[in-house]
Amino acid sequence: MTARAGGGPLRRLVVLRHAKSARPPDVADHERPLAPRGRRDAPAAGRALAESDCLPDLALCSTAVRARQTWQLASAQWATPAPVRYEHELYGAEVPELLAAVHEMPPEVRTLLLVGHNPGLEDLVLALAGDGVGDTLDRVRAKFPTSAIAVLTAHGSGWDALRPGAALLTEMLVPRGKKK
């Protein structure tokens, strides 16, 4: 199946890398909070998702503090935030684990938001994207920085039909909040 082929409803996988985190001494990696820049960028990511008409039906979020804070600040920008599931398996996950989590989603979810970490998220985007609009693929290959958003679209009867190379990368955004 190519990125542009296939039947069934259009599904969108929106991938959001957590915002910039702090590195306080003596704090375990899983417990690291957002840095001041991250607290500015996460709401900007939420606004960018709304402006791009990419609000999710459901969000899957890593249990790491910085990912949860990113979700909370981003989703606070929407009138009605989507339901969220916090999944420990997303913390430090690689492509097989991320794809397995996506494959478990019910078919009624048409837009799924995945909030997590690199390098897994970047690798997932590059694995799924058989093609990209404009320079989106080149931009992801160059860098998928904190607060980056990638939007992948694919047709299929369910999420379990999503396979490597089967999606089209339609957007790659890097929203930044303004310093006060």
N, C-alpha and C positions, 0 to 999 in steps of 0.2 A: 504494500500500500504506500503510495507516495504522499507527500505533505498536502497535496491539493486534491487527492482522490478520496473516494470512500462515500459511504452512505450513512444514513442516520442523522440524528440531530447534531447541531454544532455544539461542541463543548469547549470551554476555555479554562485553561490551567494558568492561573496567575501566580507567579513565583516572586516572593518578596524576601530579600535578604534582610536580616535584622539590621537596625540602625547602629551607628557607631557606639561601641561599648567602652566603658572605663576599664582600667586595669588596676584596681586597688590592691595594695599588698595584702598578702595573707587571705585572699578571697579565692575560693575554688572557681575554676573556669565556668562551671554550670551556674554559679551564683553571681557572676559579674553583671552589674547594672549598666544602663545606658550612660554614656558620657553626656555632657551638656550639648554637644553637637548632635548626638543621637536623639536627645529629647526635643531638639528643633526639627530634625529631619523626619522623624517618624510621623508627626502630624502632616508634614508636607507630602509624604508618601500616601497618606490617607486621602488628602485632597486630590492628588494626582490620579488615584484610582477612581474617585468620583467623577472627576473631569473627563476621564477616558471611558466612562461608562463601563467600568470593570469591577463593580461591586459584587462580592461573592454571595452565593447562596449558602456557603459553608466555608469555614476556615479550619485548616489543620495547622497547629502551631507547636513548635518545640517547647518543651518545659523549661528551657534555660531562661533565666530572669531577663536577659536582654531581648530575647525573642518575645516573651510574654509582654514586656513593656512596649515593644514596638507595636504589637497587635493592639494593645489597649489604647495607645496614643493615636495610631492610625485610624482605628475603627471609631474612635470618639468624634471623628470629623463627619460621620454619616448620621443622617436622621435616625436610621434604624440599623444598627450593626447586625451582621449575620451571626448565627450561632457559631461557636468555636469549640473545637476539641483539642485539648492539650495532650500531645503524644510524646512520651519520653523517647520512643524509638526514633524520633526525628532529630534528636540531639546528636550531632556528629554523624548522621546517616550518610551513606553513599547511595549511588544511583539505584541499586537493587532494592534497598530498604525504602527509599523514597517512592519508587515506582510501585512497590507492593502496597504502600499506604494509599496511593492514588487509586490503585486498582480495586480497593475495598469500598470506594465511595458508591453510594446508591445512585441509580440512573437518573433520578429526579434532580440531582445536583447538576446544574448546567455550567455554573462558574464556580470553580474551586480555587481558594487562595491557600497557598502553602507558605508558611513563615518559618524560616530556618536559617541555615548556616552554609558557608562555603567551606570546602570546595564542592560539597555535595550538590548544592543548588545549581551552581554554574555547570557542573558536569551533567546534571539532569537536563537542563535547558539545551545544552549542546547535543546530548544524546537523542532527545525527542525531536528536535528541529531538523526536519528534512530539507527545509528551505526557510528563508527569511525575507521579510519585506525590506527593501532598501538595504541599508548597511547594518541592520539589527544583529545579524550573526557575527559580523566582524567586530561590532562593539562588544558583544558578550565575550568573544574570544580574547579581545584585548584586555578587558577587565570587567568584573561583575562586583562593583564596590558595595559597601554598606548602603542600605536603603534602596538598592537597585531593584527594579521591577521588570520582569519579563512576562509577556503575555503570549501564550501558545494556544493555537486553535486547532481542533481536529474534529472530524465527524466520526460518529460511532454510536452504537446502540447503548453502550455502557462504558464506564471508565476502564473496565478490564480489557477493552479493545485497544487502548492506547499503547503503542509500541514505539521503540526507537525509530527515528526517521519519519514518523507518521504525522507529525504536527508542523504547522506553519508558525514561525516566530513573527508575530505581527507588530509587537512594540517592545522597546527596551528603553526604560526611563530611569533617570537618576535624580529624583527630587531632592532639593535641598531647602532647608528652612533658613529664614533670615535671622541674622544676629540682631539682638535687641540693643 
